[in-house]
Amino acid sequence: MRRSRVFFFLFIALICAGHISEGNGGQSSHGKFYIVGMGTAADLITIRGVEVIKSADILLVGGVEDQAQWSEYTKNKEVWFCPNSLRALYGVETTTIKRARAENNMKARQELADKIHAAVQSGKTVAFLQSGDPMIFGQTFLLEMLPSDVSTEIVPGIGSFQAASAAAIRQGCARKPHPAARSRCIMRSN
């Protein structure tokens, strides 16, 4: 009987120690940074993307146009901006080309990365909304700039390749390819 009490109290102590080490009732005191692919059209966002946006405390968008385009998701959320121009001259030595612009963009990128880091460290979730699939054409430079202790995740979107393939099938283009065709090529133009 005495041995079972010892095991019982040891078991209770281990459970309590686990809750104390987890803190906040099992929730992490750190937030997370997501890059969310929004798809190529408003109705092509993934279910995972919607879930991440709903749970986010702060949304990061490219500009007021993106905020308006995704107003369904940005309303009642804190919104920060990261203009596409910040991608320009990323990784370029400031001594070689357009020094002033490169230095200004470098400073703005670092300020944004520091702001995201502070938010995540305070327990907030930040989601950066990007058109299409962020790994094809996105501002993933922030992943390189954030310290390694920041938890990050990329939630892919429906990119132009998938959307074009689906559209081609819908239009009947992919059903009967030319007999001499061995592959298909999807091209982009501005």
C-alpha positions as CSV (number, residue, x, y, z in Angstrom):
1,M,0.0,0.0,0.0
2,R,2.8,2.4,0.9
3,R,4.6,1.7,-2.4
4,S,1.4,2.6,-4.4
5,R,1.1,5.9,-2.5
6,V,4.7,6.8,-3.4
7,F,4.1,6.0,-7.0
8,F,0.8,8.0,-6.9
9,F,2.5,11.1,-5.4
10,L,5.4,10.7,-7.8
11,F,3.0,10.6,-10.7
12,I,1.1,13.7,-9.5
13,A,4.4,15.5,-9.1
14,L,5.5,14.7,-12.6
15,I,2.2,15.9,-14.0
16,C,2.4,19.2,-12.0
17,A,6.0,19.7,-13.2
18,G,4.9,19.2,-16.8
19,H,2.2,21.9,-16.5
20,I,4.7,24.3,-14.8
21,S,7.3,23.8,-17.5
22,E,4.8,24.4,-20.3
23,G,3.5,27.6,-18.7
24,N,0.2,29.3,-19.6
25,G,-1.8,26.1,-19.4
26,G,0.3,24.3,-22.0
27,Q,0.5,27.3,-24.4
28,S,3.8,28.6,-25.6
29,S,4.8,32.1,-24.5
30,H,6.2,32.6,-28.0
31,G,4.1,33.3,-31.0
32,K,4.9,32.3,-34.6
33,F,5.5,33.9,-37.9
34,Y,3.7,32.5,-41.0
35,I,4.0,33.3,-44.7
36,V,0.6,32.4,-46.2
37,G,0.0,31.9,-49.9
38,M,-3.3,33.4,-50.7
39,G,-3.7,31.7,-54.1
40,T,-4.1,33.4,-57.5
41,A,-7.7,34.3,-56.8
42,A,-9.8,35.1,-53.8
43,D,-11.5,31.7,-53.8
44,L,-8.2,29.7,-54.2
45,I,-6.9,30.1,-50.6
46,T,-6.3,26.8,-48.8
47,I,-8.2,25.7,-45.7
48,R,-4.9,25.8,-43.8
49,G,-4.3,29.4,-44.9
50,V,-7.8,30.5,-43.6
51,E,-7.1,28.8,-40.3
52,V,-3.8,30.5,-39.9
53,I,-5.2,33.9,-40.7
54,K,-8.1,33.5,-38.3
55,S,-5.6,32.6,-35.5
56,A,-3.2,35.5,-36.3
57,D,-3.0,38.6,-34.1
58,I,-1.2,40.6,-36.8
59,L,-1.5,40.4,-40.6
60,L,1.3,41.7,-42.9
61,V,0.3,42.7,-46.4
62,G,2.1,44.3,-49.4
63,G,0.0,47.5,-49.4
64,V,-3.4,49.0,-49.2
65,E,-4.4,47.2,-52.4
66,D,-3.7,43.9,-50.8
67,Q,-5.6,44.9,-47.7
68,A,-8.6,45.9,-49.8
69,Q,-8.3,42.7,-51.9
70,W,-8.3,40.5,-48.8
71,S,-10.6,42.7,-46.7
72,E,-12.6,39.6,-45.7
73,Y,-9.5,38.5,-43.7
74,T,-8.0,41.8,-42.7
75,K,-11.1,43.3,-41.0
76,N,-10.8,43.5,-37.2
77,K,-7.1,42.6,-37.4
78,E,-4.0,44.7,-36.8
79,V,-2.4,45.2,-40.2
80,W,1.2,46.0,-41.1
81,F,2.6,46.8,-44.5
82,C,5.6,45.4,-46.3
83,P,5.7,46.9,-49.8
84,N,7.0,44.8,-52.7
85,S,9.7,47.5,-53.2
86,L,11.5,46.1,-50.1
87,R,12.5,43.1,-52.2
88,A,14.5,45.3,-54.5
89,L,18.2,45.2,-54.1
90,Y,18.0,42.5,-51.4
91,G,21.4,41.0,-50.9
92,V,23.2,43.6,-53.1
93,E,26.4,45.1,-51.7
94,T,25.7,48.8,-51.0
95,T,29.0,49.7,-52.4
96,T,28.3,48.5,-55.9
97,I,24.9,49.8,-57.0
98,K,22.3,52.5,-56.0
99,R,23.7,52.9,-52.6
100,A,21.1,55.2,-51.1
101,R,18.1,53.0,-52.2
102,A,19.8,49.8,-51.2
103,E,20.6,51.2,-47.7
104,N,17.1,52.6,-47.3
105,N,15.6,49.2,-48.2
106,M,18.1,47.4,-46.0
107,K,17.1,49.6,-43.0
108,A,13.4,49.2,-43.7
109,R,13.7,45.4,-44.0
110,Q,15.7,45.2,-40.8
111,E,13.1,47.4,-38.9
112,L,10.3,45.1,-40.2
113,A,12.2,42.0,-39.1
114,D,12.8,43.5,-35.7
115,K,9.2,44.4,-35.3
116,I,8.1,40.9,-36.3
117,H,10.6,39.4,-33.9
118,A,9.4,41.5,-31.0
119,A,5.7,40.6,-31.7
120,V,6.5,36.9,-31.9
121,Q,8.6,37.0,-28.7
122,S,5.6,38.7,-27.0
123,G,3.4,35.7,-27.9
124,K,1.7,37.1,-30.9
125,T,1.1,35.3,-34.2
126,V,2.1,37.2,-37.3
127,A,0.8,36.1,-40.8
128,F,2.3,37.6,-44.0
129,L,-0.3,37.3,-46.7
130,Q,1.1,36.8,-50.2
131,S,-0.5,36.3,-53.6
132,G,-0.2,32.8,-55.2
133,D,2.5,30.5,-53.8
134,P,5.1,32.4,-51.7
135,M,7.9,30.0,-52.6
136,I,7.5,30.9,-56.3
137,F,7.2,34.7,-56.1
138,G,7.2,35.9,-52.5
139,Q,9.0,37.9,-49.9
140,T,10.6,35.0,-48.1
141,F,13.7,37.2,-47.3
142,L,12.1,37.8,-43.9
143,L,12.8,34.1,-43.1
144,E,16.5,34.7,-43.6
145,M,16.4,37.9,-41.5
146,L,14.6,36.6,-38.5
147,P,16.6,35.1,-35.6
148,S,16.7,31.3,-35.5
149,D,14.7,31.2,-32.3
150,V,11.6,32.6,-34.1
151,S,9.2,29.8,-35.0
152,T,8.2,30.1,-38.7
153,E,6.1,28.2,-41.2
154,I,5.2,28.6,-44.8
155,V,1.6,27.8,-45.8
156,P,1.6,27.3,-49.6
157,G,-1.1,28.7,-51.7
158,I,-2.6,27.6,-55.0
159,G,0.0,29.0,-57.4
160,S,-0.3,30.0,-61.1
161,F,0.9,26.6,-62.3
162,Q,-1.8,24.7,-60.5
163,A,-4.4,27.3,-61.5
164,A,-3.3,27.2,-65.2
165,S,-3.4,23.4,-65.3
166,A,-6.9,23.4,-63.8
167,A,-8.1,26.1,-66.3
168,A,-6.5,24.2,-69.2
169,I,-8.4,21.0,-68.3
170,R,-11.6,23.0,-67.8
171,Q,-11.3,24.4,-71.3
172,G,-10.5,21.1,-72.8
173,C,-6.9,22.1,-73.8
174,A,-5.3,19.2,-71.9
175,R,-7.6,16.4,-73.0
176,K,-6.2,15.8,-76.5
177,P,-2.6,17.1,-76.7
178,H,-1.0,17.2,-80.1
179,P,0.4,13.8,-81.0
180,A,4.0,15.2,-81.3
181,A,3.8,17.0,-78.0
182,R,5.9,15.4,-75.3
183,S,5.5,18.1,-72.6
184,R,3.5,21.1,-71.8
185,C,4.9,24.5,-71.0
186,I,3.2,27.2,-69.0
187,M,4.5,30.7,-69.7
188,R,4.0,34.0,-68.0
189,S,3.9,37.5,-69.5
190,N,3.3,40.9,-68.0
